């Protein structure tokens, strides 16, 4: 796993939390929820290949 992916996830988390707080304080709760959901989906799309790679290596480990 690359170290840069951790920094990318942290940056998205910080950005999403700031945007969400700003939107909540301005009374736009639905848009704050959508920003949080979009941030979650972005991070999931980044992490899915690593999870797939993990399952492939586990499958290779237990092949008889």
mmCIF file as Biopython writes it, N, C-alpha, C and O atoms, coordinates in Angstrom:
data_model
#
loop_
_atom_site.group_PDB
_atom_site.id
_atom_site.type_symbol
_atom_site.label_atom_id
_atom_site.label_alt_id
_atom_site.label_comp_id
_atom_site.label_asym_id
_atom_site.label_entity_id
_atom_site.label_seq_id
_atom_site.pdbx_PDB_ins_code
_atom_site.Cartn_x
_atom_site.Cartn_y
_atom_site.Cartn_z
_atom_site.occupancy
_atom_site.B_iso_or_equiv
_atom_site.auth_seq_id
_atom_site.auth_asym_id
_atom_site.pdbx_PDB_model_num
ATOM 1   N N  . UNK A ? 1  ? 0.842   -1.182  0.000  1.0 0.0 1  A 1 
ATOM 2   C CA . UNK A ? 1  ? 0.000   0.000   0.000  1.0 0.0 1  A 1 
ATOM 3   C C  . UNK A ? 1  ? 0.885   1.242   0.000  1.0 0.0 1  A 1 
ATOM 4   O O  . UNK A ? 1  ? 1.880   1.322   0.721  1.0 0.0 1  A 1 
ATOM 5   N N  . UNK A ? 2  ? 0.510   2.170   -0.796 1.0 0.0 2  A 1 
ATOM 6   C CA . UNK A ? 2  ? 1.291   3.399   -0.892 1.0 0.0 2  A 1 
ATOM 7   C C  . UNK A ? 2  ? 0.957   4.331   0.269  1.0 0.0 2  A 1 
ATOM 8   O O  . UNK A ? 2  ? -0.160  4.327   0.786  1.0 0.0 2  A 1 
ATOM 9   N N  . UNK A ? 3  ? 1.927   5.113   0.660  1.0 0.0 3  A 1 
ATOM 10  C CA . UNK A ? 3  ? 1.718   6.073   1.740  1.0 0.0 3  A 1 
ATOM 11  C C  . UNK A ? 3  ? 0.914   7.270   1.237  1.0 0.0 3  A 1 
ATOM 12  O O  . UNK A ? 3  ? 0.210   7.915   2.014  1.0 0.0 3  A 1 
ATOM 13  N N  . UNK A ? 4  ? 1.014   7.568   -0.049 1.0 0.0 4  A 1 
ATOM 14  C CA . UNK A ? 4  ? 0.309   8.735   -0.585 1.0 0.0 4  A 1 
ATOM 15  C C  . UNK A ? 4  ? -1.202  8.573   -0.515 1.0 0.0 4  A 1 
ATOM 16  O O  . UNK A ? 4  ? -1.920  9.567   -0.407 1.0 0.0 4  A 1 
ATOM 17  N N  . UNK A ? 5  ? -1.702  7.335   -0.575 1.0 0.0 5  A 1 
ATOM 18  C CA . UNK A ? 5  ? -3.144  7.121   -0.489 1.0 0.0 5  A 1 
ATOM 19  C C  . UNK A ? 5  ? -3.667  7.529   0.884  1.0 0.0 5  A 1 
ATOM 20  O O  . UNK A ? 5  ? -4.797  8.001   1.003  1.0 0.0 5  A 1 
ATOM 21  N N  . UNK A ? 6  ? -2.853  7.349   1.913  1.0 0.0 6  A 1 
ATOM 22  C CA . UNK A ? 6  ? -3.256  7.749   3.265  1.0 0.0 6  A 1 
ATOM 23  C C  . UNK A ? 6  ? -3.361  9.267   3.354  1.0 0.0 6  A 1 
ATOM 24  O O  . UNK A ? 6  ? -4.283  9.800   3.971  1.0 0.0 6  A 1 
ATOM 25  N N  . UNK A ? 7  ? -2.410  9.956   2.733  1.0 0.0 7  A 1 
ATOM 26  C CA . UNK A ? 7  ? -2.469  11.419  2.726  1.0 0.0 7  A 1 
ATOM 27  C C  . UNK A ? 7  ? -3.644  11.930  1.907  1.0 0.0 7  A 1 
ATOM 28  O O  . UNK A ? 7  ? -4.260  12.933  2.266  1.0 0.0 7  A 1 
ATOM 29  N N  . UNK A ? 8  ? -3.961  11.250  0.811  1.0 0.0 8  A 1 
ATOM 30  C CA . UNK A ? 8  ? -5.118  11.641  0.003  1.0 0.0 8  A 1 
ATOM 31  C C  . UNK A ? 8  ? -6.414  11.469  0.787  1.0 0.0 8  A 1 
ATOM 32  O O  . UNK A ? 8  ? -7.292  12.331  0.741  1.0 0.0 8  A 1 
ATOM 33  N N  . UNK A ? 9  ? -6.532  10.361  1.501  1.0 0.0 9  A 1 
ATOM 34  C CA . UNK A ? 9  ? -7.732  10.106  2.295  1.0 0.0 9  A 1 
ATOM 35  C C  . UNK A ? 9  ? -7.861  11.145  3.404  1.0 0.0 9  A 1 
ATOM 36  O O  . UNK A ? 9  ? -8.956  11.636  3.679  1.0 0.0 9  A 1 
ATOM 37  N N  . UNK A ? 10 ? -6.746  11.475  4.035  1.0 0.0 10 A 1 
ATOM 38  C CA . UNK A ? 10 ? -6.774  12.493  5.088  1.0 0.0 10 A 1 
ATOM 39  C C  . UNK A ? 10 ? -7.173  13.851  4.525  1.0 0.0 10 A 1 
ATOM 40  O O  . UNK A ? 10 ? -7.938  14.582  5.155  1.0 0.0 10 A 1 
ATOM 41  N N  . UNK A ? 11 ? -6.664  14.196  3.349  1.0 0.0 11 A 1 
ATOM 42  C CA . UNK A ? 11 ? -7.014  15.479  2.732  1.0 0.0 11 A 1 
ATOM 43  C C  . UNK A ? 11 ? -8.494  15.533  2.382  1.0 0.0 11 A 1 
ATOM 44  O O  . UNK A ? 11 ? -9.147  16.555  2.593  1.0 0.0 11 A 1 
ATOM 45  N N  . UNK A ? 12 ? -9.024  14.439  1.849  1.0 0.0 12 A 1 
ATOM 46  C CA . UNK A ? 12 ? -10.451 14.410  1.528  1.0 0.0 12 A 1 
ATOM 47  C C  . UNK A ? 12 ? -11.279 14.510  2.806  1.0 0.0 12 A 1 
ATOM 48  O O  . UNK A ? 12 ? -12.301 15.195  2.824  1.0 0.0 12 A 1 
ATOM 49  N N  . UNK A ? 13 ? -10.857 13.846  3.862  1.0 0.0 13 A 1 
ATOM 50  C CA . UNK A ? 13 ? -11.574 13.912  5.130  1.0 0.0 13 A 1 
ATOM 51  C C  . UNK A ? 13 ? -11.601 15.312  5.712  1.0 0.0 13 A 1 
ATOM 52  O O  . UNK A ? 13 ? -12.638 15.767  6.196  1.0 0.0 13 A 1 
ATOM 53  N N  . UNK A ? 14 ? -10.475 15.993  5.670  1.0 0.0 14 A 1 
ATOM 54  C CA . UNK A ? 14 ? -10.415 17.364  6.175  1.0 0.0 14 A 1 
ATOM 55  C C  . UNK A ? 14 ? -11.286 18.290  5.340  1.0 0.0 14 A 1 
ATOM 56  O O  . UNK A ? 14 ? -12.036 19.104  5.879  1.0 0.0 14 A 1 
ATOM 57  N N  . UNK A ? 15 ? -11.184 18.162  4.026  1.0 0.0 15 A 1 
ATOM 58  C CA . UNK A ? 15 ? -11.971 19.011  3.125  1.0 0.0 15 A 1 
ATOM 59  C C  . UNK A ? 15 ? -13.468 18.764  3.286  1.0 0.0 15 A 1 
ATOM 60  O O  . UNK A ? 15 ? -14.255 19.710  3.323  1.0 0.0 15 A 1 
ATOM 61  N N  . UNK A ? 16 ? -13.857 17.509  3.380  1.0 0.0 16 A 1 
ATOM 62  C CA . UNK A ? 16 ? -15.272 17.181  3.541  1.0 0.0 16 A 1 
ATOM 63  C C  . UNK A ? 16 ? -15.801 17.691  4.877  1.0 0.0 16 A 1 
ATOM 64  O O  . UNK A ? 16 ? -16.913 18.215  4.941  1.0 0.0 16 A 1 
ATOM 65  N N  . UNK A ? 17 ? -15.024 17.545  5.934  1.0 0.0 17 A 1 
ATOM 66  C CA . UNK A ? 17 ? -15.500 18.009  7.242  1.0 0.0 17 A 1 
ATOM 67  C C  . UNK A ? 17 ? -15.657 19.527  7.272  1.0 0.0 17 A 1 
ATOM 68  O O  . UNK A ? 17 ? -16.614 20.038  7.855  1.0 0.0 17 A 1 
ATOM 69  N N  . UNK A ? 18 ? -14.736 20.245  6.656  1.0 0.0 18 A 1 
ATOM 70  C CA . UNK A ? 18 ? -14.850 21.711  6.613  1.0 0.0 18 A 1 
ATOM 71  C C  . UNK A ? 18 ? -16.065 22.129  5.792  1.0 0.0 18 A 1 
ATOM 72  O O  . UNK A ? 18 ? -16.855 22.964  6.231  1.0 0.0 18 A 1 
ATOM 73  N N  . UNK A ? 19 ? -16.216 21.548  4.601  1.0 0.0 19 A 1 
ATOM 74  C CA . UNK A ? 19 ? -17.365 21.889  3.768  1.0 0.0 19 A 1 
ATOM 75  C C  . UNK A ? 19 ? -18.679 21.516  4.434  1.0 0.0 19 A 1 
ATOM 76  O O  . UNK A ? 19 ? -19.656 22.259  4.343  1.0 0.0 19 A 1 
ATOM 77  N N  . UNK A ? 20 ? -18.708 20.387  5.093  1.0 0.0 20 A 1 
ATOM 78  C CA . UNK A ? 20 ? -19.923 19.952  5.764  1.0 0.0 20 A 1 
ATOM 79  C C  . UNK A ? 20 ? -20.303 20.904  6.898  1.0 0.0 20 A 1 
ATOM 80  O O  . UNK A ? 20 ? -21.476 21.241  7.060  1.0 0.0 20 A 1 
ATOM 81  N N  . UNK A ? 21 ? -19.329 21.329  7.668  1.0 0.0 21 A 1 
ATOM 82  C CA . UNK A ? 21 ? -19.614 22.262  8.760  1.0 0.0 21 A 1 
ATOM 83  C C  . UNK A ? 21 ? -20.101 23.610  8.235  1.0 0.0 21 A 1 
ATOM 84  O O  . UNK A ? 21 ? -21.030 24.202  8.786  1.0 0.0 21 A 1 
ATOM 85  N N  . UNK A ? 22 ? -19.473 24.086  7.174  1.0 0.0 22 A 1 
ATOM 86  C CA . UNK A ? 22 ? -19.897 25.364  6.596  1.0 0.0 22 A 1 
ATOM 87  C C  . UNK A ? 22 ? -21.320 25.264  6.075  1.0 0.0 22 A 1 
ATOM 88  O O  . UNK A ? 22 ? -22.128 26.167  6.291  1.0 0.0 22 A 1 
ATOM 89  N N  . UNK A ? 23 ? -21.630 24.174  5.392  1.0 0.0 23 A 1 
ATOM 90  C CA . UNK A ? 23 ? -22.979 24.008  4.850  1.0 0.0 23 A 1 
ATOM 91  C C  . UNK A ? 23 ? -24.015 23.825  5.952  1.0 0.0 23 A 1 
ATOM 92  O O  . UNK A ? 23 ? -25.130 24.334  5.833  1.0 0.0 23 A 1 
ATOM 93  N N  . UNK A ? 24 ? -23.676 23.112  7.016  1.0 0.0 24 A 1 
ATOM 94  C CA . UNK A ? 24 ? -24.621 22.934  8.117  1.0 0.0 24 A 1 
ATOM 95  C C  . UNK A ? 24 ? -24.919 24.250  8.818  1.0 0.0 24 A 1 
ATOM 96  O O  . UNK A ? 24 ? -26.064 24.516  9.183  1.0 0.0 24 A 1 
ATOM 97  N N  . UNK A ? 25 ? -23.898 25.070  9.006  1.0 0.0 25 A 1 
ATOM 98  C CA . UNK A ? 25 ? -24.108 26.347  9.687  1.0 0.0 25 A 1 
ATOM 99  C C  . UNK A ? 25 ? -24.865 27.350  8.821  1.0 0.0 25 A 1 
ATOM 100 O O  . UNK A ? 25 ? -25.446 28.304  9.340  1.0 0.0 25 A 1 
ATOM 101 N N  . UNK A ? 26 ? -24.861 27.142  7.524  1.0 0.0 26 A 1 
ATOM 102 C CA . UNK A ? 26 ? -25.626 28.034  6.651  1.0 0.0 26 A 1 
ATOM 103 C C  . UNK A ? 26 ? -27.032 27.502  6.394  1.0 0.0 26 A 1 
ATOM 104 O O  . UNK A ? 26 ? -27.794 28.104  5.638  1.0 0.0 26 A 1 
ATOM 105 N N  . UNK A ? 27 ? -27.381 26.378  7.019  1.0 0.0 27 A 1 
ATOM 106 C CA . UNK A ? 27 ? -28.735 25.851  6.920  1.0 0.0 27 A 1 
ATOM 107 C C  . UNK A ? 27 ? -28.972 24.930  5.750  1.0 0.0 27 A 1 
ATOM 108 O O  . UNK A ? 27 ? -30.123 24.676  5.396  1.0 0.0 27 A 1 
ATOM 109 N N  . UNK A ? 28 ? -27.941 24.432  5.151  1.0 0.0 28 A 1 
ATOM 110 C CA . UNK A ? 28 ? -28.073 23.535  3.997  1.0 0.0 28 A 1 
ATOM 111 C C  . UNK A ? 28 ? -27.659 22.122  4.397  1.0 0.0 28 A 1 
ATOM 112 O O  . UNK A ? 28 ? -26.627 21.607  3.967  1.0 0.0 28 A 1 
ATOM 113 N N  . UNK A ? 29 ? -28.489 21.518  5.227  1.0 0.0 29 A 1 
ATOM 114 C CA . UNK A ? 29 ? -28.168 20.200  5.764  1.0 0.0 29 A 1 
ATOM 115 C C  . UNK A ? 29 ? -28.151 19.118  4.690  1.0 0.0 29 A 1 
ATOM 116 O O  . UNK A ? 29 ? -27.330 18.202  4.743  1.0 0.0 29 A 1 
ATOM 117 N N  . UNK A ? 30 ? -29.055 19.219  3.714  1.0 0.0 30 A 1 
ATOM 118 C CA . UNK A ? 30 ? -29.099 18.198  2.660  1.0 0.0 30 A 1 
ATOM 119 C C  . UNK A ? 30 ? -27.828 18.231  1.811  1.0 0.0 30 A 1 
ATOM 120 O O  . UNK A ? 30 ? -27.292 17.185  1.445  1.0 0.0 30 A 1 
ATOM 121 N N  . UNK A ? 31 ? -27.361 19.405  1.509  1.0 0.0 31 A 1 
ATOM 122 C CA . UNK A ? 31 ? -26.128 19.518  0.720  1.0 0.0 31 A 1 
ATOM 123 C C  . UNK A ? 31 ? -24.917 19.069  1.526  1.0 0.0 31 A 1 
ATOM 124 O O  . UNK A ? 31 ? -23.976 18.505  0.966  1.0 0.0 31 A 1 
ATOM 125 N N  . UNK A ? 32 ? -24.928 19.310  2.827  1.0 0.0 32 A 1 
ATOM 126 C CA . UNK A ? 32 ? -23.842 18.831  3.688  1.0 0.0 32 A 1 
ATOM 127 C C  . UNK A ? 32 ? -23.803 17.304  3.692  1.0 0.0 32 A 1 
ATOM 128 O O  . UNK A ? 32 ? -22.731 16.700  3.677  1.0 0.0 32 A 1 
ATOM 129 N N  . UNK A ? 33 ? -24.987 16.690  3.711  1.0 0.0 33 A 1 
ATOM 130 C CA . UNK A ? 33 ? -25.048 15.230  3.652  1.0 0.0 33 A 1 
ATOM 131 C C  . UNK A ? 33 ? -24.518 14.723  2.317  1.0 0.0 33 A 1 
ATOM 132 O O  . UNK A ? 33 ? -23.795 13.727  2.273  1.0 0.0 33 A 1 
ATOM 133 N N  . UNK A ? 34 ? -24.873 15.400  1.233  1.0 0.0 34 A 1 
ATOM 134 C CA . UNK A ? 34 ? -24.413 14.979  -0.093 1.0 0.0 34 A 1 
ATOM 135 C C  . UNK A ? 34 ? -22.895 15.119  -0.222 1.0 0.0 34 A 1 
ATOM 136 O O  . UNK A ? 34 ? -22.253 14.279  -0.853 1.0 0.0 34 A 1 
ATOM 137 N N  . UNK A ? 35 ? -22.320 16.157  0.359  1.0 0.0 35 A 1 
ATOM 138 C CA . UNK A ? 35 ? -20.862 16.333  0.344  1.0 0.0 35 A 1 
ATOM 139 C C  . UNK A ? 35 ? -20.196 15.206  1.117  1.0 0.0 35 A 1 
ATOM 140 O O  . UNK A ? 35 ? -19.182 14.662  0.679  1.0 0.0 35 A 1 
ATOM 141 N N  . UNK A ? 36 ? -20.760 14.856  2.259  1.0 0.0 36 A 1 
ATOM 142 C CA . UNK A ? 36 ? -20.205 13.747  3.045  1.0 0.0 36 A 1 
ATOM 143 C C  . UNK A ? 36 ? -20.298 12.431  2.291  1.0 0.0 36 A 1 
ATOM 144 O O  . UNK A ? 36 ? -19.359 11.635  2.305  1.0 0.0 36 A 1 
ATOM 145 N N  . UNK A ? 37 ? -21.415 12.204  1.641  1.0 0.0 37 A 1 
ATOM 146 C CA . UNK A ? 37 ? -21.597 10.986  0.865  1.0 0.0 37 A 1 
ATOM 147 C C  . UNK A ? 37 ? -20.636 10.938  -0.320 1.0 0.0 37 A 1 
ATOM 148 O O  . UNK A ? 37 ? -20.080 9.884   -0.625 1.0 0.0 37 A 1 
ATOM 149 N N  . UNK A ? 38 ? -20.441 12.069  -0.985 1.0 0.0 38 A 1 
ATOM 150 C CA . UNK A ? 38 ? -19.509 12.117  -2.113 1.0 0.0 38 A 1 
ATOM 151 C C  . UNK A ? 38 ? -18.082 11.842  -1.648 1.0 0.0 38 A 1 
ATOM 152 O O  . UNK A ? 38 ? -17.344 11.130  -2.328 1.0 0.0 38 A 1 
ATOM 153 N N  . UNK A ? 39 ? -17.684 12.391  -0.511 1.0 0.0 39 A 1 
ATOM 154 C CA . UNK A ? 39 ? -16.356 12.126  0.033  1.0 0.0 39 A 1 
ATOM 155 C C  . UNK A ? 39 ? -16.165 10.664  0.366  1.0 0.0 39 A 1 
ATOM 156 O O  . UNK A ? 39 ? -15.097 10.101  0.122  1.0 0.0 39 A 1 
ATOM 157 N N  . UNK A ? 40 ? -17.194 10.043  0.922  1.0 0.0 40 A 1 
ATOM 158 C CA . UNK A ? 40 ? -17.127 8.622   1.237  1.0 0.0 40 A 1 
ATOM 159 C C  . UNK A ? 40 ? -16.984 7.789   -0.028 1.0 0.0 40 A 1 
ATOM 160 O O  . UNK A ? 40 ? -16.188 6.850   -0.062 1.0 0.0 40 A 1 
ATOM 161 N N  . UNK A ? 41 ? -17.737 8.117   -1.059 1.0 0.0 41 A 1 
ATOM 162 C CA . UNK A ? 41 ? -17.654 7.365   -2.311 1.0 0.0 41 A 1 
ATOM 163 C C  . UNK A ? 41 ? -16.295 7.519   -2.985 1.0 0.0 41 A 1 
ATOM 164 O O  . UNK A ? 41 ? -15.766 6.555   -3.539 1.0 0.0 41 A 1 
ATOM 165 N N  . UNK A ? 42 ? -15.733 8.709   -2.943 1.0 0.0 42 A 1 
ATOM 166 C CA . UNK A ? 42 ? -14.404 8.928   -3.527 1.0 0.0 42 A 1 
ATOM 167 C C  . UNK A ? 42 ? -13.369 8.046   -2.839 1.0 0.0 42 A 1 
ATOM 168 O O  . UNK A ? 42 ? -12.559 7.390   -3.493 1.0 0.0 42 A 1 
ATOM 169 N N  . UNK A ? 43 ? -13.410 8.042   -1.519 1.0 0.0 43 A 1 
ATOM 170 C CA . UNK A ? 43 ? -12.449 7.233   -0.763 1.0 0.0 43 A 1 
ATOM 171 C C  . UNK A ? 43 ? -12.665 5.743   -1.018 1.0 0.0 43 A 1 
ATOM 172 O O  . UNK A ? 43 ? -11.699 4.985   -1.114 1.0 0.0 43 A 1 
ATOM 173 N N  . UNK A ? 44 ? -13.916 5.321   -1.126 1.0 0.0 44 A 1 
ATOM 174 C CA . UNK A ? 44 ? -14.183 3.910   -1.408 1.0 0.0 44 A 1 
ATOM 175 C C  . UNK A ? 44 ? -13.659 3.499   -2.771 1.0 0.0 44 A 1 
ATOM 176 O O  . UNK A ? 44 ? -13.112 2.406   -2.918 1.0 0.0 44 A 1 
ATOM 177 N N  . UNK A ? 45 ? -13.817 4.364   -3.777 1.0 0.0 45 A 1 
ATOM 178 C CA . UNK A ? 45 ? -13.292 4.039   -5.102 1.0 0.0 45 A 1 
ATOM 179 C C  . UNK A ? 45 ? -11.768 3.943   -5.090 1.0 0.0 45 A 1 
ATOM 180 O O  . UNK A ? 45 ? -11.192 3.181   -5.867 1.0 0.0 45 A 1 
ATOM 181 N N  . UNK A ? 46 ? -11.118 4.700   -4.226 1.0 0.0 46 A 1 
ATOM 182 C CA . UNK A ? 46 ? -9.664  4.607   -4.111 1.0 0.0 46 A 1 
ATOM 183 C C  . UNK A ? 46 ? -9.238  3.320   -3.408 1.0 0.0 46 A 1 
ATOM 184 O O  . UNK A ? 46 ? -8.193  2.758   -3.735 1.0 0.0 46 A 1 
ATOM 185 N N  . UNK A ? 47 ? -10.028 2.849   -2.451 1.0 0.0 47 A 1 
ATOM 186 C CA . UNK A ? 47 ? -9.616  1.736   -1.608 1.0 0.0 47 A 1 
ATOM 187 C C  . UNK A ? 47 ? -10.013 0.377   -2.173 1.0 0.0 47 A 1 
ATOM 188 O O  . UNK A ? 47 ? -9.379  -0.628  -1.851 1.0 0.0 47 A 1 
ATOM 189 N N  . UNK A ? 48 ? -11.040 0.326   -3.001 1.0 0.0 48 A 1 
ATOM 190 C CA . UNK A ? 48 ? -11.526 -0.953  -3.524 1.0 0.0 48 A 1 
ATOM 191 C C  . UNK A ? 48 ? -10.429 -1.764  -4.222 1.0 0.0 48 A 1 
ATOM 192 O O  . UNK A ? 48 ? -10.370 -2.973  -3.999 1.0 0.0 48 A 1 
ATOM 193 N N  . UNK A ? 49 ? -9.558  -1.178  -5.053 1.0 0.0 49 A 1 
ATOM 194 C CA . UNK A ? 49 ? -8.497  -2.009  -5.656 1.0 0.0 49 A 1 
ATOM 195 C C  . UNK A ? 49 ? -7.553  -2.639  -4.635 1.0 0.0 49 A 1 
ATOM 196 O O  . UNK A ? 49 ? -7.075  -3.753  -4.845 1.0 0.0 49 A 1 
ATOM 197 N N  . UNK A ? 50 ? -7.282  -1.951  -3.550 1.0 0.0 50 A 1 
ATOM 198 C CA . UNK A ? 50 ? -6.417  -2.510  -2.517 1.0 0.0 50 A 1 
ATOM 199 C C  . UNK A ? 50 ? -7.108  -3.658  -1.785 1.0 0.0 50 A 1 
ATOM 200 O O  . UNK A ? 50 ? -6.460  -4.642  -1.427 1.0 0.0 50 A 1 
ATOM 201 N N  . UNK A ? 51 ? -8.408  -3.541  -1.560 1.0 0.0 51 A 1 
ATOM 202 C CA . UNK A ? 51 ? -9.161  -4.620  -0.924 1.0 0.0 51 A 1 
ATOM 203 C C  . UNK A ? 51 ? -9.205  -5.838  -1.848 1.0 0.0 51 A 1 
ATOM 204 O O  . UNK A ? 51 ? -9.069  -6.975  -1.396 1.0 0.0 51 A 1 
ATOM 205 N N  . UNK A ? 52 ? -9.397  -5.589  -3.144 1.0 0.0 52 A 1 
ATOM 206 C CA . UNK A ? 52 ? -9.390  -6.690  -4.112 1.0 0.0 52 A 1 
ATOM 207 C C  . UNK A ? 52 ? -8.032  -7.390  -4.121 1.0 0.0 52 A 1 
ATOM 208 O O  . UNK A ? 52 ? -7.962  -8.618  -4.166 1.0 0.0 52 A 1 
ATOM 209 N N  . UNK A ? 53 ? -6.974  -6.618  -4.077 1.0 0.0 53 A 1 
ATOM 210 C CA . UNK A ? 53 ? -5.626  -7.186  -4.039 1.0 0.0 53 A 1 
ATOM 211 C C  . UNK A ? 53 ? -5.408  -8.009  -2.776 1.0 0.0 53 A 1 
ATOM 212 O O  . UNK A ? 53 ? -4.769  -9.060  -2.821 1.0 0.0 53 A 1 
ATOM 213 N N  . UNK A ? 54 ? -5.930  -7.540  -1.661 1.0 0.0 54 A 1 
ATOM 214 C CA . UNK A ? 54 ? -5.827  -8.283  -0.401 1.0 0.0 54 A 1 
ATOM 215 C C  . UNK A ? 54 ? -6.540  -9.623  -0.499 1.0 0.0 54 A 1 
ATOM 216 O O  . UNK A ? 54 ? -5.993  -10.648 -0.092 1.0 0.0 54 A 1 
ATOM 217 N N  . UNK A ? 55 ? -7.748  -9.624  -1.032 1.0 0.0 55 A 1 
ATOM 218 C CA . UNK A ? 55 ? -8.484  -10.880 -1.167 1.0 0.0 55 A 1 
ATOM 219 C C  . UNK A ? 55 ? -7.800  -11.828 -2.148 1.0 0.0 55 A 1 
ATOM 220 O O  . UNK A ? 55 ? -7.812  -13.041 -1.938 1.0 0.0 55 A 1 
ATOM 221 N N  . UNK A ? 56 ? -7.211  -11.302 -3.202 1.0 0.0 56 A 1 
ATOM 222 C CA . UNK A ? 56 ? -6.487  -12.151 -4.149 1.0 0.0 56 A 1 
ATOM 223 C C  . UNK A ? 56 ? -5.271  -12.806 -3.485 1.0 0.0 56 A 1 
ATOM 224 O O  . UNK A ? 56 ? -4.996  -13.985 -3.706 1.0 0.0 56 A 1 
ATOM 225 N N  . UNK A ? 57 ? -4.554  -12.039 -2.680 1.0 0.0 57 A 1 
ATOM 226 C CA . UNK A ? 57 ? -3.382  -12.614 -2.008 1.0 0.0 57 A 1 
ATOM 227 C C  . UNK A ? 57 ? -3.793  -13.642 -0.951 1.0 0.0 57 A 1 
ATOM 228 O O  . UNK A ? 57 ? -3.087  -14.629 -0.745 1.0 0.0 57 A 1 
ATOM 229 N N  . UNK A ? 58 ? -4.914  -13.422 -0.287 1.0 0.0 58 A 1 
ATOM 230 C CA . UNK A ? 58 ? -5.399  -14.400 0.678  1.0 0.0 58 A 1 
ATOM 231 C C  . UNK A ? 58 ? -5.844  -15.667 -0.034 1.0 0.0 58 A 1 
ATOM 232 O O  . UNK A ? 58 ? -5.611  -16.775 0.449  1.0 0.0 58 A 1 
ATOM 233 N N  . UNK A ? 59 ? -6.488  -15.498 -1.189 1.0 0.0 59 A 1 
ATOM 234 C CA . UNK A ? 59 ? -6.919  -16.661 -1.967 1.0 0.0 59 A 1 
ATOM 235 C C  . UNK A ? 59 ? -5.715  -17.455 -2.459 1.0 0.0 59 A 1 
ATOM 236 O O  . UNK A ? 59 ? -5.752  -18.686 -2.435 1.0 0.0 59 A 1 
ATOM 237 N N  . UNK A ? 60 ? -4.662  -16.799 -2.899 1.0 0.0 60 A 1 
ATOM 238 C CA . UNK A ? 60 ? -3.452  -17.491 -3.334 1.0 0.0 60 A 1 
ATOM 239 C C  . UNK A ? 60 ? -2.769  -18.203 -2.161 1.0 0.0 60 A 1 
ATOM 240 O O  . UNK A ? 60 ? -2.147  -19.251 -2.337 1.0 0.0 60 A 1 
ATOM 241 N N  . UNK A ? 61 ? -2.890  -17.635 -0.994 1.0 0.0 61 A 1 
ATOM 242 C CA . UNK A ? 61 ? -2.272  -18.230 0.184  1.0 0.0 61 A 1 
ATOM 243 C C  . UNK A ? 61 ? -2.910  -19.559 0.545  1.0 0.0 61 A 1 
ATOM 244 O O  . UNK A ? 61 ? -2.218  -20.484 0.970  1.0 0.0 61 A 1 
ATOM 245 N N  . UNK A ? 62 ? -4.239  -19.665 0.379  1.0 0.0 62 A 1 
ATOM 246 C CA . UNK A ? 62 ? -4.942  -20.865 0.806  1.0 0.0 62 A 1 
ATOM 247 C C  . UNK A ? 62 ? -5.251  -21.824 -0.332 1.0 0.0 62 A 1 
ATOM 248 O O  . UNK A ? 62 ? -6.005  -22.778 -0.135 1.0 0.0 62 A 1 
ATOM 249 N N  . UNK A ? 63 ? -4.704  -21.606 -1.495 1.0 0.0 63 A 1 
ATOM 250 C CA . UNK A ? 63 ? -4.918  -22.543 -2.609 1.0 0.0 63 A 1 
ATOM 251 C C  . UNK A ? 63 ? -4.120  -23.801 -2.342 1.0 0.0 63 A 1 
ATOM 252 O O  . UNK A ? 63 ? -2.948  -23.751 -1.968 1.0 0.0 63 A 1 
ATOM 253 N N  . UNK A ? 64 ? -4.775  -24.920 -2.539 1.0 0.0 64 A 1 
ATOM 254 C CA . UNK A ? 64 ? -4.106  -26.212 -2.282 1.0 0.0 64 A 1 
ATOM 255 C C  . UNK A ? 64 ? -3.671  -26.833 -3.585 1.0 0.0 64 A 1 
ATOM 256 O O  . UNK A ? 64 ? -3.092  -27.919 -3.589 1.0 0.0 64 A 1 
#
